[in-house]
């Protein structure tokens, strides 16, 4: 993540001290949070997600897209599609999660840190899904030591005790397309990583959704039209609307963006 751009986004959208106090109290499950003011979505948005931690394994996906359903240009450029409020939201989601997951393409194109820097909270374990072992360990997430990092590779390619940079390589069975999302969740759960935030990209989130391995999906829509580029959600083709997914939804305003949260297993 580009520190200069991040700083600019935060400077343009500073977090009111009372909002940060509310967030920290929510995160720590305390009762002394300042009372919410009109238009403050903190409690409404995060309380159900924090409550889900007590119910066991949970997975939430998140994507930011344009009005025409694109998450990046054709070459993979996505910074910054959504605004500072959505960026802050992703950091808060990381703070809730045991682990944050991204695909290999996200690491190649964005070189993200996947840490909590814009809000109170601890860094989650970072998990990179790389079925074919394309990443060589030179990317920042494998070198900076900011949080424990796991690299998930197909079990027919992973070597016993293998590491890429500071990351431990974990073998995962292949599914029909890439690594099996349920096998990923099971492997992480065995390591005590039950609450997962799947932050991208579109292929990774789509595969978890297609496999029925997401409990919730958050799609933040930015008021921009790209006209071309990489699609957001891509699922197997259907021939009738009766086969479409119709989850329960919630809507939140994040600055100029609108986030729609889909609840599949509520």
ChimeraX commands (.cxc) that place a marker at each C-alpha (Angstrom):
marker #1 position 0.00,0.00,0.00 radius 0.5
marker #1 position 1.41,3.38,-0.98 radius 0.5
marker #1 position 1.99,5.35,2.27 radius 0.5
marker #1 position 1.70,8.70,0.50 radius 0.5
marker #1 position -1.67,7.83,-1.00 radius 0.5
marker #1 position -2.88,6.36,2.28 radius 0.5
marker #1 position -1.89,9.50,4.15 radius 0.5
marker #1 position -3.69,11.64,1.60 radius 0.5
marker #1 position -6.86,9.56,1.91 radius 0.5
marker #1 position -6.78,9.79,5.70 radius 0.5
marker #1 position -6.04,13.53,5.68 radius 0.5
marker #1 position -9.02,14.11,3.43 radius 0.5
marker #1 position -11.25,11.97,5.64 radius 0.5
marker #1 position -10.03,12.31,9.24 radius 0.5
marker #1 position -11.60,10.02,11.81 radius 0.5
marker #1 position -13.38,12.01,14.54 radius 0.5
marker #1 position -11.92,11.19,17.98 radius 0.5
marker #1 position -15.34,10.09,19.24 radius 0.5
marker #1 position -15.69,7.63,16.34 radius 0.5
marker #1 position -12.31,6.12,17.16 radius 0.5
marker #1 position -13.32,5.84,20.83 radius 0.5
marker #1 position -16.56,4.11,19.81 radius 0.5
marker #1 position -14.62,1.76,17.54 radius 0.5
marker #1 position -12.10,0.81,20.22 radius 0.5
marker #1 position -14.86,0.18,22.76 radius 0.5
marker #1 position -16.73,-1.99,20.25 radius 0.5
marker #1 position -13.58,-3.92,19.39 radius 0.5
marker #1 position -12.86,-4.58,23.05 radius 0.5
marker #1 position -16.54,-5.38,23.73 radius 0.5
marker #1 position -16.73,-2.62,26.35 radius 0.5
marker #1 position -19.88,-0.79,27.44 radius 0.5
marker #1 position -18.35,2.68,27.79 radius 0.5
marker #1 position -18.47,3.74,24.14 radius 0.5
marker #1 position -19.67,7.30,23.56 radius 0.5
marker #1 position -23.32,7.29,22.47 radius 0.5
marker #1 position -23.70,7.02,18.69 radius 0.5
marker #1 position -24.67,10.16,16.83 radius 0.5
marker #1 position -26.98,10.44,13.84 radius 0.5
marker #1 position -25.34,8.94,10.76 radius 0.5
marker #1 position -22.70,6.99,12.71 radius 0.5
marker #1 position -22.85,3.42,11.39 radius 0.5
marker #1 position -20.22,1.92,13.68 radius 0.5
marker #1 position -22.45,-0.08,15.99 radius 0.5
marker #1 position -24.94,-1.11,13.32 radius 0.5
marker #1 position -22.19,-2.22,10.95 radius 0.5
marker #1 position -19.71,-3.93,13.25 radius 0.5
marker #1 position -21.75,-5.29,16.16 radius 0.5
marker #1 position -23.12,-8.29,14.20 radius 0.5
marker #1 position -19.65,-9.03,12.83 radius 0.5
marker #1 position -18.06,-8.91,16.27 radius 0.5
marker #1 position -20.87,-11.04,17.70 radius 0.5
marker #1 position -20.15,-13.67,15.03 radius 0.5
marker #1 position -16.74,-14.27,16.61 radius 0.5
marker #1 position -18.45,-15.99,19.52 radius 0.5
marker #1 position -20.31,-18.36,17.18 radius 0.5
marker #1 position -17.22,-19.99,15.67 radius 0.5
marker #1 position -15.87,-20.15,12.13 radius 0.5
marker #1 position -16.87,-17.22,9.92 radius 0.5
marker #1 position -15.77,-15.77,6.58 radius 0.5
marker #1 position -16.48,-12.32,5.14 radius 0.5
marker #1 position -15.46,-11.25,1.64 radius 0.5
marker #1 position -14.98,-7.65,0.53 radius 0.5
marker #1 position -14.57,-5.99,-2.86 radius 0.5
marker #1 position -14.61,-2.39,-4.05 radius 0.5
marker #1 position -16.04,-1.89,-7.53 radius 0.5
marker #1 position -17.11,0.76,-10.01 radius 0.5
marker #1 position -20.71,1.44,-10.97 radius 0.5
marker #1 position -20.22,-0.86,-13.96 radius 0.5
marker #1 position -18.91,-3.73,-11.85 radius 0.5
marker #1 position -15.14,-3.40,-12.38 radius 0.5
marker #1 position -12.56,-3.77,-9.61 radius 0.5
marker #1 position -9.49,-2.66,-11.60 radius 0.5
marker #1 position -8.27,-1.68,-15.03 radius 0.5
marker #1 position -7.37,-4.43,-17.46 radius 0.5
marker #1 position -3.72,-4.09,-16.38 radius 0.5
marker #1 position -4.72,-4.53,-12.72 radius 0.5
marker #1 position -4.57,-0.95,-11.41 radius 0.5
marker #1 position -7.11,-0.48,-8.60 radius 0.5
marker #1 position -5.71,2.32,-6.41 radius 0.5
marker #1 position -7.78,4.02,-5.32 radius 0.5
marker #1 position -11.15,2.98,-6.64 radius 0.5
marker #1 position -13.06,3.57,-3.42 radius 0.5
marker #1 position -12.52,6.41,-0.95 radius 0.5
marker #1 position -10.91,6.90,2.43 radius 0.5
marker #1 position -13.93,5.68,4.41 radius 0.5
marker #1 position -13.86,2.31,2.66 radius 0.5
marker #1 position -10.11,2.09,3.23 radius 0.5
marker #1 position -10.68,2.71,6.94 radius 0.5
marker #1 position -13.43,0.08,6.89 radius 0.5
marker #1 position -11.07,-2.56,5.46 radius 0.5
marker #1 position -8.57,-1.83,8.24 radius 0.5
marker #1 position -11.32,-2.26,10.83 radius 0.5
marker #1 position -12.30,-5.56,9.23 radius 0.5
marker #1 position -8.68,-6.68,9.46 radius 0.5
marker #1 position -8.69,-5.77,13.15 radius 0.5
marker #1 position -11.75,-8.00,13.71 radius 0.5
marker #1 position -10.33,-10.95,11.77 radius 0.5
marker #1 position -8.04,-13.76,12.86 radius 0.5
marker #1 position -6.64,-13.81,9.32 radius 0.5
marker #1 position -6.87,-11.70,6.17 radius 0.5
marker #1 position -6.75,-13.58,2.84 radius 0.5
marker #1 position -5.80,-12.38,-0.64 radius 0.5
marker #1 position -4.94,-14.08,-3.91 radius 0.5
marker #1 position -1.58,-14.09,-5.64 radius 0.5
marker #1 position -2.66,-11.50,-8.23 radius 0.5
marker #1 position -3.50,-8.99,-5.50 radius 0.5
marker #1 position 0.00,-9.39,-4.07 radius 0.5
marker #1 position 1.61,-9.11,-7.51 radius 0.5
marker #1 position -0.29,-5.98,-8.55 radius 0.5
marker #1 position -0.79,-4.12,-5.25 radius 0.5
marker #1 position 2.09,-5.35,-3.02 radius 0.5
marker #1 position -0.17,-4.81,0.03 radius 0.5
marker #1 position 0.85,-4.81,3.69 radius 0.5
marker #1 position -2.49,-6.22,4.96 radius 0.5
marker #1 position -1.94,-4.72,8.41 radius 0.5
marker #1 position -3.98,-2.48,10.72 radius 0.5
marker #1 position -2.64,1.06,10.50 radius 0.5
marker #1 position -5.67,3.35,10.36 radius 0.5
marker #1 position -7.52,2.20,13.48 radius 0.5
marker #1 position -7.08,0.53,16.85 radius 0.5
marker #1 position -6.57,-3.23,16.74 radius 0.5
marker #1 position -4.00,-5.94,16.19 radius 0.5
marker #1 position -2.64,-7.15,12.88 radius 0.5
marker #1 position -4.26,-10.35,11.62 radius 0.5
marker #1 position -2.32,-13.31,10.30 radius 0.5
marker #1 position -1.77,-12.69,6.58 radius 0.5
marker #1 position -2.68,-15.51,4.19 radius 0.5
marker #1 position -1.79,-15.49,0.50 radius 0.5
marker #1 position -3.48,-18.00,-1.83 radius 0.5
marker #1 position -1.03,-19.02,-4.56 radius 0.5
marker #1 position -2.06,-22.43,-6.00 radius 0.5
marker #1 position 0.77,-22.69,-8.53 radius 0.5
marker #1 position 3.52,-21.19,-6.36 radius 0.5
marker #1 position 4.08,-18.16,-8.61 radius 0.5
marker #1 position 5.23,-15.84,-5.82 radius 0.5
marker #1 position 8.94,-16.00,-5.06 radius 0.5
marker #1 position 8.91,-14.48,-1.57 radius 0.5
marker #1 position 10.36,-11.12,-2.59 radius 0.5
marker #1 position 7.07,-9.25,-2.11 radius 0.5
marker #1 position 6.70,-7.01,0.94 radius 0.5
marker #1 position 4.14,-9.20,2.72 radius 0.5
marker #1 position 6.76,-11.98,2.92 radius 0.5
marker #1 position 9.61,-9.76,4.12 radius 0.5
marker #1 position 8.41,-6.99,6.42 radius 0.5
marker #1 position 7.81,-9.11,9.55 radius 0.5
marker #1 position 4.76,-7.01,10.45 radius 0.5
marker #1 position 2.58,-10.07,11.10 radius 0.5
marker #1 position 2.78,-13.87,10.73 radius 0.5
marker #1 position 2.27,-14.82,7.09 radius 0.5
marker #1 position 1.14,-18.06,5.44 radius 0.5
marker #1 position 1.43,-18.97,1.76 radius 0.5
marker #1 position -1.13,-21.53,0.58 radius 0.5
marker #1 position 0.13,-23.67,-2.30 radius 0.5
marker #1 position -1.34,-26.74,-4.02 radius 0.5
marker #1 position -0.34,-29.88,-2.14 radius 0.5
marker #1 position 1.25,-31.40,-5.24 radius 0.5
marker #1 position 3.74,-28.51,-5.36 radius 0.5
marker #1 position 4.45,-27.65,-1.72 radius 0.5
marker #1 position 7.63,-29.08,-0.16 radius 0.5
marker #1 position 7.86,-30.16,3.50 radius 0.5
marker #1 position 9.14,-27.31,5.66 radius 0.5
marker #1 position 9.26,-24.91,2.71 radius 0.5
marker #1 position 9.28,-21.14,3.30 radius 0.5
marker #1 position 9.07,-18.12,0.99 radius 0.5
marker #1 position 10.78,-15.24,2.68 radius 0.5
marker #1 position 9.40,-15.25,6.24 radius 0.5
marker #1 position 6.18,-17.02,5.22 radius 0.5
marker #1 position 5.39,-20.64,5.99 radius 0.5
marker #1 position 4.18,-22.62,2.97 radius 0.5
marker #1 position 1.01,-24.62,3.68 radius 0.5
marker #1 position -0.15,-27.40,1.29 radius 0.5
marker #1 position -3.85,-27.30,0.36 radius 0.5
marker #1 position -5.79,-29.75,-1.86 radius 0.5
marker #1 position -6.81,-28.49,-5.28 radius 0.5
marker #1 position -10.47,-27.97,-6.07 radius 0.5
marker #1 position -12.22,-27.70,-9.42 radius 0.5
marker #1 position -10.75,-24.20,-9.84 radius 0.5
marker #1 position -7.70,-23.38,-7.77 radius 0.5
marker #1 position -7.45,-24.40,-4.13 radius 0.5
marker #1 position -10.56,-25.79,-2.43 radius 0.5
marker #1 position -12.08,-22.92,-0.37 radius 0.5
marker #1 position -13.48,-25.32,2.23 radius 0.5
marker #1 position -10.09,-27.01,2.58 radius 0.5
marker #1 position -8.56,-23.55,3.08 radius 0.5
marker #1 position -11.04,-22.73,5.83 radius 0.5
marker #1 position -10.48,-26.10,7.51 radius 0.5
marker #1 position -6.68,-25.78,7.41 radius 0.5
marker #1 position -6.77,-22.29,8.89 radius 0.5
marker #1 position -9.33,-23.30,11.52 radius 0.5
marker #1 position -6.97,-26.04,12.70 radius 0.5
marker #1 position -4.43,-23.30,13.31 radius 0.5
marker #1 position -6.89,-21.29,15.40 radius 0.5
marker #1 position -7.74,-18.92,12.54 radius 0.5
marker #1 position -11.53,-19.18,12.45 radius 0.5
marker #1 position -12.68,-15.64,11.58 radius 0.5
marker #1 position -11.52,-14.82,8.05 radius 0.5
marker #1 position -11.58,-11.58,6.05 radius 0.5
marker #1 position -11.18,-12.34,2.33 radius 0.5
marker #1 position -10.07,-9.03,0.91 radius 0.5
marker #1 position -9.56,-9.85,-2.74 radius 0.5
marker #1 position -9.25,-10.03,-5.50 radius 0.5
marker #1 position -12.29,-10.74,-7.59 radius 0.5
marker #1 position -11.23,-14.27,-8.57 radius 0.5
marker #1 position -10.53,-15.28,-4.97 radius 0.5
marker #1 position -13.77,-13.85,-3.59 radius 0.5
marker #1 position -15.77,-15.34,-6.49 radius 0.5
marker #1 position -14.35,-18.81,-5.85 radius 0.5
marker #1 position -15.24,-18.67,-2.15 radius 0.5
marker #1 position -18.74,-17.47,-3.05 radius 0.5
marker #1 position -19.26,-20.13,-5.72 radius 0.5
marker #1 position -18.19,-22.82,-3.24 radius 0.5
marker #1 position -20.66,-21.60,-0.59 radius 0.5
marker #1 position -17.70,-20.77,1.66 radius 0.5
marker #1 position -18.68,-17.16,2.46 radius 0.5
marker #1 position -20.96,-16.15,5.31 radius 0.5
marker #1 position -21.09,-12.51,4.21 radius 0.5
marker #1 position -19.98,-10.48,1.22 radius 0.5
marker #1 position -19.40,-6.73,1.29 radius 0.5
marker #1 position -19.37,-4.87,-2.03 radius 0.5
marker #1 position -18.47,-1.20,-1.92 radius 0.5
marker #1 position -19.65,0.67,-5.02 radius 0.5
marker #1 position -17.72,3.79,-5.95 radius 0.5
marker #1 position -19.34,6.52,-8.10 radius 0.5
marker #1 position -17.06,5.94,-11.08 radius 0.5
marker #1 position -17.47,4.21,-14.43 radius 0.5
marker #1 position -14.42,2.46,-15.90 radius 0.5
marker #1 position -16.01,1.12,-19.09 radius 0.5
marker #1 position -13.51,-1.75,-19.20 radius 0.5
marker #1 position -11.31,-3.69,-16.84 radius 0.5
marker #1 position -11.42,-6.64,-14.47 radius 0.5
marker #1 position -14.88,-7.79,-13.37 radius 0.5
marker #1 position -16.00,-7.96,-9.76 radius 0.5
marker #1 position -17.95,-11.17,-9.07 radius 0.5
marker #1 position -17.85,-13.94,-11.70 radius 0.5
marker #1 position -19.90,-17.08,-11.03 radius 0.5
marker #1 position -20.98,-20.04,-13.20 radius 0.5
marker #1 position -23.53,-19.05,-15.82 radius 0.5
marker #1 position -27.23,-19.42,-14.99 radius 0.5
marker #1 position -30.13,-19.66,-17.42 radius 0.5
marker #1 position -32.95,-18.43,-15.20 radius 0.5
marker #1 position -33.19,-15.77,-12.50 radius 0.5
marker #1 position -34.58,-18.36,-10.11 radius 0.5
marker #1 position -31.02,-19.68,-9.81 radius 0.5
marker #1 position -29.57,-16.32,-8.76 radius 0.5
marker #1 position -28.35,-15.67,-5.23 radius 0.5
marker #1 position -30.72,-13.49,-3.20 radius 0.5
marker #1 position -29.12,-12.89,0.19 radius 0.5
marker #1 position -30.42,-10.60,2.89 radius 0.5
marker #1 position -28.70,-7.24,2.56 radius 0.5
marker #1 position -27.71,-4.19,4.56 radius 0.5
marker #1 position -26.60,-0.84,3.11 radius 0.5
marker #1 position -24.13,1.67,4.50 radius 0.5
marker #1 position -22.92,5.02,3.22 radius 0.5
marker #1 position -19.12,5.30,3.31 radius 0.5
marker #1 position -18.38,8.86,2.23 radius 0.5
marker #1 position -19.12,9.03,-1.51 radius 0.5
marker #1 position -19.37,5.23,-1.71 radius 0.5
marker #1 position -22.19,2.83,-0.90 radius 0.5
marker #1 position -21.45,-0.53,0.68 radius 0.5
marker #1 position -23.94,-3.37,0.29 radius 0.5
marker #1 position -23.42,-6.26,2.66 radius 0.5
marker #1 position -24.90,-9.65,1.73 radius 0.5
marker #1 position -25.71,-12.14,4.47 radius 0.5
marker #1 position -25.85,-15.71,3.13 radius 0.5
marker #1 position -26.17,-17.70,6.33 radius 0.5
marker #1 position -27.76,-15.27,8.79 radius 0.5
marker link #1:1,2 radius 0.2
marker link #1:2,3 radius 0.2
marker link #1:3,4 radius 0.2
marker link #1:4,5 radius 0.2
marker link #1:5,6 radius 0.2
marker link #1:6,7 radius 0.2
marker link #1:7,8 radius 0.2
marker link #1:8,9 radius 0.2
marker link #1:9,10 radius 0.2
marker link #1:10,11 radius 0.2
marker link #1:11,12 radius 0.2
marker link #1:12,13 radius 0.2
marker link #1:13,14 radius 0.2
marker link #1:14,15 radius 0.2
marker link #1:15,16 radius 0.2
marker link #1:16,17 radius 0.2
marker link #1:17,18 radius 0.2
marker link #1:18,19 radius 0.2
marker link #1:19,20 radius 0.2
marker link #1:20,21 radius 0.2
marker link #1:21,22 radius 0.2
marker link #1:22,23 radius 0.2
marker link #1:23,24 radius 0.2
marker link #1:24,25 radius 0.2
marker link #1:25,26 radius 0.2
marker link #1:26,27 radius 0.2
marker link #1:27,28 radius 0.2
marker link #1:28,29 radius 0.2
marker link #1:29,30 radius 0.2
marker link #1:30,31 radius 0.2
marker link #1:31,32 radius 0.2
marker link #1:32,33 radius 0.2
marker link #1:33,34 radius 0.2
marker link #1:34,35 radius 0.2
marker link #1:35,36 radius 0.2
marker link #1:36,37 radius 0.2
marker link #1:37,38 radius 0.2
marker link #1:38,39 radius 0.2
marker link #1:39,40 radius 0.2
marker link #1:40,41 radius 0.2
marker link #1:41,42 radius 0.2
marker link #1:42,43 radius 0.2
marker link #1:43,44 radius 0.2
marker link #1:44,45 radius 0.2
marker link #1:45,46 radius 0.2
marker link #1:46,47 radius 0.2
marker link #1:47,48 radius 0.2
marker link #1:48,49 radius 0.2
marker link #1:49,50 radius 0.2
marker link #1:50,51 radius 0.2
marker link #1:51,52 radius 0.2
marker link #1:52,53 radius 0.2
marker link #1:53,54 radius 0.2
marker link #1:54,55 radius 0.2
marker link #1:55,56 radius 0.2
marker link #1:56,57 radius 0.2
marker link #1:57,58 radius 0.2
marker link #1:58,59 radius 0.2
marker link #1:59,60 radius 0.2
marker link #1:60,61 radius 0.2
marker link #1:61,62 radius 0.2
marker link #1:62,63 radius 0.2
marker link #1:63,64 radius 0.2
marker link #1:64,65 radius 0.2
marker link #1:65,66 radius 0.2
marker link #1:66,67 radius 0.2
marker link #1:67,68 radius 0.2
marker link #1:68,69 radius 0.2
marker link #1:69,70 radius 0.2
marker link #1:70,71 radius 0.2
marker link #1:71,72 radius 0.2
marker link #1:72,73 radius 0.2
marker link #1:73,74 radius 0.2
marker link #1:74,75 radius 0.2
marker link #1:75,76 radius 0.2
marker link #1:76,77 radius 0.2
marker link #1:77,78 radius 0.2
marker link #1:78,79 radius 0.2
marker link #1:79,80 radius 0.2
marker link #1:80,81 radius 0.2
marker link #1:81,82 radius 0.2
marker link #1:82,83 radius 0.2
marker link #1:83,84 radius 0.2
marker link #1:84,85 radius 0.2
marker link #1:85,86 radius 0.2
marker link #1:86,87 radius 0.2
marker link #1:87,88 radius 0.2
marker link #1:88,89 radius 0.2
marker link #1:89,90 radius 0.2
marker link #1:90,91 radius 0.2
marker link #1:91,92 radius 0.2
marker link #1:92,93 radius 0.2
marker link #1:93,94 radius 0.2
marker link #1:94,95 radius 0.2
marker link #1:95,96 radius 0.2
marker link #1:96,97 radius 0.2
marker link #1:97,98 radius 0.2
marker link #1:98,99 radius 0.2
marker link #1:99,100 radius 0.2
marker link #1:100,101 radius 0.2
marker link #1:101,102 radius 0.2
marker link #1:102,103 radius 0.2
marker link #1:103,104 radius 0.2
marker link #1:104,105 radius 0.2
marker link #1:105,106 radius 0.2
marker link #1:106,107 radius 0.2
marker link #1:107,108 radius 0.2
marker link #1:108,109 radius 0.2
marker link #1:109,110 radius 0.2
marker link #1:110,111 radius 0.2
marker link #1:111,112 radius 0.2
marker link #1:112,113 radius 0.2
marker link #1:113,114 radius 0.2
marker link #1:114,115 radius 0.2
marker link #1:115,116 radius 0.2
marker link #1:116,117 radius 0.2
marker link #1:117,118 radius 0.2
marker link #1:118,119 radius 0.2
marker link #1:119,120 radius 0.2
marker link #1:120,121 radius 0.2
marker link #1:121,122 radius 0.2
marker link #1:122,123 radius 0.2
marker link #1:123,124 radius 0.2
marker link #1:124,125 radius 0.2
marker link #1:125,126 radius 0.2
marker link #1:126,127 radius 0.2
marker link #1:127,128 radius 0.2
marker link #1:128,129 radius 0.2
marker link #1:129,130 radius 0.2
marker link #1:130,131 radius 0.2
marker link #1:131,132 radius 0.2
marker link #1:132,133 radius 0.2
marker link #1:133,134 radius 0.2
marker link #1:134,135 radius 0.2
marker link #1:135,136 radius 0.2
marker link #1:136,137 radius 0.2
marker link #1:137,138 radius 0.2
marker link #1:138,139 radius 0.2
marker link #1:139,140 radius 0.2
marker link #1:140,141 radius 0.2
marker link #1:141,142 radius 0.2
marker link #1:142,143 radius 0.2
marker link #1:143,144 radius 0.2
marker link #1:144,145 radius 0.2
marker link #1:145,146 radius 0.2
marker link #1:146,147 radius 0.2
marker link #1:147,148 radius 0.2
marker link #1:148,149 radius 0.2
marker link #1:149,150 radius 0.2
marker link #1:150,151 radius 0.2
marker link #1:151,152 radius 0.2
marker link #1:152,153 radius 0.2
marker link #1:153,154 radius 0.2
marker link #1:154,155 radius 0.2
marker link #1:155,156 radius 0.2
marker link #1:156,157 radius 0.2
marker link #1:157,158 radius 0.2
marker link #1:158,159 radius 0.2
marker link #1:159,160 radius 0.2
marker link #1:160,161 radius 0.2
marker link #1:161,162 radius 0.2
marker link #1:162,163 radius 0.2
marker link #1:163,164 radius 0.2
marker link #1:164,165 radius 0.2
marker link #1:165,166 radius 0.2
marker link #1:166,167 radius 0.2
marker link #1:167,168 radius 0.2
marker link #1:168,169 radius 0.2
marker link #1:169,170 radius 0.2
marker link #1:170,171 radius 0.2
marker link #1:171,172 radius 0.2
marker link #1:172,173 radius 0.2
marker link #1:173,174 radius 0.2
marker link #1:174,175 radius 0.2
marker link #1:175,176 radius 0.2
marker link #1:176,177 radius 0.2
marker link #1:177,178 radius 0.2
marker link #1:178,179 radius 0.2
marker link #1:179,180 radius 0.2
marker link #1:180,181 radius 0.2
marker link #1:181,182 radius 0.2
marker link #1:182,183 radius 0.2
marker link #1:183,184 radius 0.2
marker link #1:184,185 radius 0.2
marker link #1:185,186 radius 0.2
marker link #1:186,187 radius 0.2
marker link #1:187,188 radius 0.2
marker link #1:188,189 radius 0.2
marker link #1:189,190 radius 0.2
marker link #1:190,191 radius 0.2
marker link #1:191,192 radius 0.2
marker link #1:192,193 radius 0.2
marker link #1:193,194 radius 0.2
marker link #1:194,195 radius 0.2
marker link #1:195,196 radius 0.2
marker link #1:196,197 radius 0.2
marker link #1:197,198 radius 0.2
marker link #1:198,199 radius 0.2
marker link #1:199,200 radius 0.2
marker link #1:200,201 radius 0.2
marker link #1:201,202 radius 0.2
marker link #1:202,203 radius 0.2
marker link #1:203,204 radius 0.2
marker link #1:204,205 radius 0.2
marker link #1:205,206 radius 0.2
marker link #1:206,207 radius 0.2
marker link #1:207,208 radius 0.2
marker link #1:208,209 radius 0.2
marker link #1:209,210 radius 0.2
marker link #1:210,211 radius 0.2
marker link #1:211,212 radius 0.2
marker link #1:212,213 radius 0.2
marker link #1:213,214 radius 0.2
marker link #1:214,215 radius 0.2
marker link #1:215,216 radius 0.2
marker link #1:216,217 radius 0.2
marker link #1:217,218 radius 0.2
marker link #1:218,219 radius 0.2
marker link #1:219,220 radius 0.2
marker link #1:220,221 radius 0.2
marker link #1:221,222 radius 0.2
marker link #1:222,223 radius 0.2
marker link #1:223,224 radius 0.2
marker link #1:224,225 radius 0.2
marker link #1:225,226 radius 0.2
marker link #1:226,227 radius 0.2
marker link #1:227,228 radius 0.2
marker link #1:228,229 radius 0.2
marker link #1:229,230 radius 0.2
marker link #1:230,231 radius 0.2
marker link #1:231,232 radius 0.2
marker link #1:232,233 radius 0.2
marker link #1:233,234 radius 0.2
marker link #1:234,235 radius 0.2
marker link #1:235,236 radius 0.2
marker link #1:236,237 radius 0.2
marker link #1:237,238 radius 0.2
marker link #1:238,239 radius 0.2
marker link #1:239,240 radius 0.2
marker link #1:240,241 radius 0.2
marker link #1:241,242 radius 0.2
marker link #1:242,243 radius 0.2
marker link #1:243,244 radius 0.2
marker link #1:244,245 radius 0.2
marker link #1:245,246 radius 0.2
marker link #1:246,247 radius 0.2
marker link #1:247,248 radius 0.2
marker link #1:248,249 radius 0.2
marker link #1:249,250 radius 0.2
marker link #1:250,251 radius 0.2
marker link #1:251,252 radius 0.2
marker link #1:252,253 radius 0.2
marker link #1:253,254 radius 0.2
marker link #1:254,255 radius 0.2
marker link #1:255,256 radius 0.2
marker link #1:256,257 radius 0.2
marker link #1:257,258 radius 0.2
marker link #1:258,259 radius 0.2
marker link #1:259,260 radius 0.2
marker link #1:260,261 radius 0.2
marker link #1:261,262 radius 0.2
marker link #1:262,263 radius 0.2
marker link #1:263,264 radius 0.2
marker link #1:264,265 radius 0.2
marker link #1:265,266 radius 0.2
view
